[in-house]
Amino acid sequence: MTASISAWIWSERFWLPENVSWADLEHPPAGAEYPRLQHMLSHAFPLAAGVLLLRLLFERLVAKPCAHILQIQTGVPRRAQPNAVLERLYQANTCPDTRQLEGLSKQLDWEERKIQRWFRIRRNQDRPGTQKKFCESMWRFTFYLVIFIYAICHLWVSPWTWDTRQCWYNYPFQPLSPGQYNHYVAELAFYWSLMVSQFTDIKRKDFMIMLVHHLATIFLITFSYANNMLRAGTLVMCVHDASDIFLEAAKLANYAKYQKLCDSLFVVFSIIFFLTRLIIFPFWIVNSVLFESWQIIGPYQAWWLLNGLLLVLQTLHIIWFYLIACIAVKAIFKGKVSKDDRSDVESSTDEDISSNGNKNSCQKSKVRDSSHTSVLNGETYDH
């Protein structure tokens, strides 16, 4: 039973081009080595645990001192008045509707506005301080910067970087280089660590979106390694890391309250995002994976899946760039990047309702939130 399932999963007909078998890849030339998925996973999982430990040390020994130098304080939010009735409802619903507000007003003999204010203060209690968000972004900024520099160093001297047709010559009999292996293991370990830390990091409204994003990234990295598409895979990862550096840098400037620097970095991020993900990625990398590989090795089942995923990713790039461009235009002409509504502390002016206003502040907040895009305090536009 187990053998039949394994044979189905690792079907040569699916994974490999025509007339190529797994047996052919078991005997590389002397001094060379082909990618072996089990070998990479045996290193990636322990390394992911090491990355988590390294992150804890980095945030404590590097990021926090930097936050203190920039005078970014932890911040102690105002605490809501203890109330068992409201607390019980809050645990089930952090944003009560009009009917619930009316019932609470009668039950507690409180004005609805006072109850709304209590829920606002209580929500702010659960929101993280700026220092914690700064530390998280500084860790991601450092990783993206280091891995991008490493990728550039080994891709710059790789011939397939300048002639993408070489990604497919003699495929899949392409030996694994140390630079490719280190790049893949580092990226996979990092995203496995994000999968774990996401449950302890700042909780944001796009939690499920990012969970799916991390799973998809892990799948693509693992899939391309198992299929020995490392040459194209390292190019894809390098192109995506380039813009993420500037996004995290913009967040750091935002948390440090350097608004002009934040706006400038976000505009640079928008330009880099456009160049890497709407120009280089589709016309250089996807063109090679889709058309050049068709001419040189021909299509097979895994080839169709990989290209389908890359085209879906490119569609997301177009959607994301439209949203990013809207914010960048505001930064240029209005001088301030839109804030992220997923984890920011609510202001009293957002929630206080006048006697002639809307009775449900949460509905008003949702309408306001939908009018702009969340970027600077989150991960929505990561890989």
Secondary structure, DSSP 4 states (H G I P E B T S, - for coil): -HHHHHHHHT-HHHHS-TT--GGGGGSPPTT-----HHHHHHHHHHHHHHHHHHHHHHIIIIIHHHHHHTT-----PPPPPP-HHHHHHHHH-SS--HHHHHHHHHHHT--HHHHHHHHHHHHHHHSPPHHHHHHHHHHHHHHHHHHHHHHHHHHTT-HHHH-GGGGTTTTT--PPPHHHHHHHHHHHHHHHHHHHHTTTS---TTHHHHHHHHHHHHHHHHHHHHTT-HHHHHHHHHHHHHHHHHHHHHHHHHHTT-HHHHHHHHHHHHHHHIIIIIIIIIIIIIHIIIIIHHHHT---HHHHHHHHHHHHHHHHHHHHHHHHHHHHHHHHHTS-PPPPTTTSPPPHHHH---TTS-S-HHHHHHHHHTTS---TTS-TT--
